Amino acid sequence: MIRPDEKTVKAFAATVRQFPEVLRFIEAWRMHELEQLPHAIHHSAVLQGRCQVLGELYKFAKEAPDIAAKS
């Protein structure tokens, strides 16, 4: 994942604090994709990539409030 600038980190932090359902949605989407991965016959690389991106996005969104507080 590219390193977001400070303004973007603060925007994610505010969003996650104010609307925790956004983080829950990203987590649910990530889990759905991970559950589908073992059943992928065609285009498994696409599904793996999607899982990786969602994992990175979830981790960033979850940690954004702590990162913003440190800066």
Secondary structure, 3 states (H helix, E strand, C coil): CCCCCHHHHHHHHHHHHHCHHHHHHHHHHHHHHHHHHHHCCCCHHHHHHHHHHHHHHHHHHHHHHHHHHHC
